[in-house]
Amino acid sequence: MELTMKIEGMMCPHCEAAVKNALEAIDTVESAEVSHEKGTATVKLSAETPFDTLRAAVEELDYTVVG
């Protein structure tokens, strides 16, 4: 399963790496492709995962998930 999240507040490649690492630390996330230019994170999941779990991982880093 694949999911695209819209994220506000990422400004640089360092931001991308932080979000990528936070998402990939979740057991059910196989991979995350993050773009600060597009403001998105495309997440590949191995099992159904509550959106709130993904949102919490990103928002802990002080970025805002808007969709």
Buried (B, 14 or more C-beta within 10 A) or exposed (E): EEBEBEBEBBEEEEBBEBBBEBBBEBEBBEEBBBBBEEBBBBBBBEEEBEEEEBBEBBBEBEBEBEE
